């Protein structure tokens, strides 16, 4: 285990699986202690904790629905009780909805996505600003749908757009403490969200082969973890309020 994040404590929302899990494991491999947050899948959360411990670090799993502000406050409070501080916060928890024309969006779908993706991200960032150590790192995991209008993802992209603006404002408000606030904007990521179990013959693979300059493939969770490693470490200490597009060279 390398020690680039030795003595750091990272809280990653939605980290029982997918992108959040990959980031949590990356931080653990760099020496950080990690809070594994999950909404309902306790089995996956326990597995991620075990995998962190197998890397030689420490972890705790804490259940909290990010759309519930009181649950978020408890998440941060329990994290501080266990580890005594928080140095890195990754606002990753979210839900996806694709292939849904705007004309067909229901009020129930709107409320669910905005409750988790917008409200949940906003208050996660707010709690991070309140509780993070000076010179800490706050990272928001966005979506490339906010860069390029695509039919069928209007609701999802809209719900991910507001936190991008929040990142830019928060970066200015906490910068005097040495805290950086940045976004990672992933493209389609295999092993995460709606692409968690993608068949080998899925047409999405051929589409990516044709349109992505780098490798002609979907993104991987490790591609995102690479960016998260950069934003959590010392090399990004003078970078804040920025949005890093992780897309294999595709503009959006």
BELTA-V543429 format. One record per residue. N is the residue number from 0. SS is DSSP state (H for helix, E for strand, - for the rest). Layout:
n,ss
N,SS
N,SS
This chain:
n,ss
0,-
1,-
2,-
3,-
4,-
5,-
6,-
7,-
8,E
9,E
10,E
11,E
12,-
13,-
14,-
15,-
16,-
17,H
18,H
19,H
20,H
21,H
22,H
23,H
24,H
25,H
26,H
27,H
28,H
29,-
30,-
31,-
32,E
33,E
34,E
35,E
36,E
37,E
38,-
39,-
40,-
41,H
42,H
43,H
44,H
45,H
46,H
47,H
48,H
49,H
50,H
51,H
52,H
53,H
54,-
55,-
56,-
57,-
58,E
59,E
60,E
61,E
62,E
63,-
64,-
65,-
66,-
67,-
68,H
69,H
70,H
71,H
72,H
73,H
74,H
75,H
76,H
77,H
78,H
79,H
80,H
81,H
82,H
83,-
84,-
85,-
86,-
87,E
88,E
89,E
90,E
91,-
92,-
93,-
94,-
95,-
96,-
97,-
98,-
99,-
100,-
101,H
102,H
103,H
104,-
105,-
106,H
107,H
108,H
109,H
110,H
111,H
112,H
113,H
114,H
115,H
116,H
117,H
118,H
119,H
120,H
121,H
122,H
123,H
124,H
125,H
126,H
127,H
128,H
129,H
130,H
131,-
132,-
133,-
134,-
135,-
136,E
137,E
138,E
139,E
140,E
141,-
142,-
143,H
144,H
145,H
146,-
147,-
148,-
149,-
150,-
151,-
152,-
153,H
154,H
155,H
156,H
157,H
158,H
159,H
160,H
161,H
162,H
163,H
164,H
165,H
166,H
167,H
168,H
169,H
170,H
171,H
172,H
173,H
174,H
175,H
176,H
177,-
178,-
179,E
180,E
181,E
182,E
183,E
184,E
185,E
186,-
187,-
188,E
189,E
190,-
191,-
192,H
193,H
194,H
195,-
196,-
197,-
198,-
199,-
200,-
201,-
202,H
203,H
204,H
205,H
206,H
207,H
208,H
209,H
210,H
211,-
212,-
213,-
214,-
215,-
216,-
217,-
218,E
219,E
220,H
221,H
222,H
223,H
224,H
225,H
226,H
227,H
228,H
229,H
230,H
231,H
232,-
233,H
234,H
235,H
236,-
237,-
238,-
239,-
240,-
241,-
242,E
243,E
244,E
245,E
246,-
247,-
248,-
249,-
250,-
251,-
